[in-house]
Every structure is written in structure tokens, then in C-alpha cells.
Amino acid sequence: MRKITRKGLIKRLDTVFSEYIRKKNADSRGYVTCITSGRKYHYSEVDAGHFISRKEMSTRWHEDNVHPQSRYDNRYRYGKQYEYGLALDNKKKGLAKRLYKLSKQTVKYSVNDLQELLEKYKKLLHNENKRLSL
């Protein structure tokens, strides 16, 4: 069996985390609300949009930083950053600012850290799959 690389772990974690975020926010029929437009979509038709870019490792897998977002807003409208920030602050006052500050911290995940996160989100995703009966 080949040993997975750090890069490979990050890619797998991104995939599992994205699916978890979308399903966690889904209603019993699998529909989510886009954080920036407020429109309803099936979880399979949206992205897990990040308020703070994924390049910032300290917030990359922070659940407050990632929400269901239409593919159009996320990919072609640069995540509608301003609207995203307003929506976050409507959820929790000052959240956008706290995430911004957190994103400025340097974080370096070890291979073990990444494996632990991957296992955590695999278990959480499994629970969401059971909840949604998928």
C-alpha cells in the first residue's frame, strides 16, 4: 500500500470537508441555502464556499468560515466577499472580523494532524449521510 503524501491528505480532506459542510447545512430533502444569495439549491449543486480563501491554512477547515454557496457566486463572482461577510455577521456578530484575524495566524498542519482531521470529518460525514438517508 502506497503511503499518502501531505498534498494527497489535504486534497482528500478538502473533498470530505466540502461534502460534510454541504450536507450538514441541508434540510431533510437535501436542500441548502446559498450564504450569499439566499437561494435554495440541492447540496450537490453548490460549492462549499470559503469566506477567507483556502490558501489560509488557519481557517481552511474552520466550519464558521465555510458555507454552502452557489457555484456561480463562488467561482465567477469571487465568492461575493462583501455579501458573505454580511451574512456571517448576521449569523454571529463580529464573526467576519474574527475569521479575518484568525486567518493571519500561521498554522502548519503535520501529517498526523491532517489524518486526524480527515478521520474526524469522515465520521461526521457518515453521520450526515445517515441523517439524510443517502
PyMOL commands that set and color helices and strands:
alter all, ss='L'
color gray80, all
select helices_A, chain A and resi 6-24+43-45+57-60+63-65+71-76+78-91+95-103+111-132
alter helices_A, ss='H'
color red, helices_A
select strands_A, chain A and resi 31-33+40-42+46-50+66-70
alter strands_A, ss='S'
color yellow, strands_A
deselect
rebuild
show_as cartoon
